[in-house]
Amino acid sequence: MRIGMVMLIFKKDWREIRRNWQILLPMVAIPFLISVLLPTLVIVIPGLSHASTYPLENSTAMIRSLPGHVREELAGMTPWQVLIYVMSLYFFAPFFLIIPIMASSVIASDSFAGEKERKTIEALLATPISDSELLLGKALVSFVPAMIVTLASFAIYSIVIDLFSFPIFQGRLLFPNLAWTILILGVAPTVALTGIGLTIMISTKAKGFREAQQISGILLLPVLMMIFGQISGVIVFGPIMLGALAAIFALVDLVVFYVGVKLFRRERILSRLP
Amino acid sequence: MPSIELNQLTKRFGAITAVNQLTISVEEGEIFGLLGPNGAGKTTTLRILACLISPSEGSAKVGGYEITHEPQKVREIVGILTENPSLYERLTAYENLDFFAEAYGLSDDQKRRDTIKELLESFQLWEQRNSKVATFSKGMKQRLAIARTLVHNPPILFLDEPTTGLDPESAKEIRELVTRLGRRERHTILLCTHRLEDAAKLCSRVTIINKGRSVAIGTPEELQGKIAGKPTLKISLREITSSIVQAVKEIKEVREIRSNNSEGTLTIAVDDLNASTPEVVRRIVHAGGMILSVSEIKPSLEEAYLKLVKEKTP
């Protein structure tokens, strides 16, 4: 495999994406919603207006089901501090897996389906760029912006929460911590790669960008299940669990890309031109 | 050695046979036309030869490389103009060529810049090099797409309907370009077209394809003569009378006569035009006809094409 060719696909696609607001807008809007708007609405605004009387009952199921070591962390905290601590460190964690999946799925859906739609696929497939170079280039151009957006969202979220919680926790910073570092640097990239691999496979089969994006929406289901699991207290994202998740998804990534290259057929892509 | 060789090439899509046992040999530097109506199998043939799809049966060699065994080599030596210009509309003209030049292996930055500049200048697009392709007219896009096929200076070009959808002026420009590439720069060109004008003006040889099968092959002139028949004699008269028609019919060499009274013309088919024309003229004058003009009508490639396509269509 020639890395130069992979980078060539990356550069070409990135140039196109930069000039396409239909792709850029959802990539920026959803992370903004999750990293700024949602915590502001759920934690900051209620906290600023009713700091002392904020109902703790809503989150008690989740708090009660937290593992012992987490409950130890909460010892000595006021109910208000417990709420902020649990909400910001545990409740929002799975939402940050939505960001890399959604951000990458927009580009990955466009990877081949968009080329078909814009009728550029035939000239691209006629070049001597190999199947694996083509796939990796397309995956890279989905992965890099998605991770930039994820890291930026994490940085913004950390700043928002730290600014808000700093006086409440008497000068203690909640972010970054070990679990979130593993989440953002270990789980998010591996989950994103799985999503990208599967979405690219869908994109080769779909006739257009919208069709590919609609089908790839299914990939969000496991993450949504994690969110409900976390809210109901069934799953708690601790460092060990997150480390295990990262390892599992890394293996899944290898399988997905191996299968992806094996299933990639120029002829099948051309046979499904719109 | 032929540049392109097809041997019993066949492609089936389920029950449909898009290309049926096509055997063609194209010599180096030749402009060879695949002429046929829409859906005849021309684009499928081109896609097989460009290693975009695989044949169901038969074999083909492009530039000496077997398409199924060495597709990567074939892709390197071929430039393909697809039915659509296949250009990235959000990129500029320069960025498009730059991407394809590198994709085809032009890794030297300076050489790539020089090649792109030369091509854009030669295709009168240098001034628009930094404009997005989305702002280009159809003719400009087509010129840029042809420039793209040449960016790695391939010895073999596959051109699929290069003048379709263009206005007459742009189509003429593209035809001149193709002629220059084939005749002066000695590229071997396989040209798919359903436009007889393109085939007649550009190609040294043509095969007429219908329902995936080659139904005739030869130079445009050979096809005109062999399939559409021999030249005919067209005589314009001030007035056509039954005695004039009868006088011409009586000539032994006349095989057929058609009169058009409103136009005042007689179209006469004879075995040997040179030998029979003086006698035909003499008889008309003798019958009281006032001749305004005498001309030879050569059968067109269009007639040959239509005749073949009609004959072979059940």
Chai-1 contact restraints between the chains, C-beta under 6 A:
chainA,res_idxA,chainB,res_idxB,connection_type,confidence,min_distance_angstrom,max_distance_angstrom,comment,restraint_id
A,L8,B,E102,contact,1.0,0.0,6.0,A-B,restraint_1
A,K12,B,F99,contact,1.0,0.0,6.0,A-B,restraint_2
A,R15,B,L91,contact,1.0,0.0,6.0,A-B,restraint_3
A,E16,B,R90,contact,1.0,0.0,6.0,A-B,restraint_4
A,R19,B,R90,contact,1.0,0.0,6.0,A-B,restraint_5
A,K119,B,N84,contact,1.0,0.0,6.0,A-B,restraint_6
A,T120,B,S86,contact,1.0,0.0,6.0,A-B,restraint_7
A,T120,B,Y88,contact,1.0,0.0,6.0,A-B,restraint_8
A,E122,B,T82,contact,1.0,0.0,6.0,A-B,restraint_9
A,E122,B,S86,contact,1.0,0.0,6.0,A-B,restraint_10
A,A123,B,T82,contact,1.0,0.0,6.0,A-B,restraint_11
A,A123,B,S86,contact,1.0,0.0,6.0,A-B,restraint_12
A,L125,B,L52,contact,1.0,0.0,6.0,A-B,restraint_13
A,A126,B,A50,contact,1.0,0.0,6.0,A-B,restraint_14
A,A126,B,I80,contact,1.0,0.0,6.0,A-B,restraint_15
A,T127,B,A103,contact,1.0,0.0,6.0,A-B,restraint_16
A,P128,B,Q72,contact,1.0,0.0,6.0,A-B,restraint_17
A,P128,B,R75,contact,1.0,0.0,6.0,A-B,restraint_18
A,P128,B,E76,contact,1.0,0.0,6.0,A-B,restraint_19
A,I129,B,A103,contact,1.0,0.0,6.0,A-B,restraint_20
A,R266,B,L52,contact,1.0,0.0,6.0,A-B,restraint_21
A,E267,B,I53,contact,1.0,0.0,6.0,A-B,restraint_22
A,L270,B,L52,contact,1.0,0.0,6.0,A-B,restraint_23
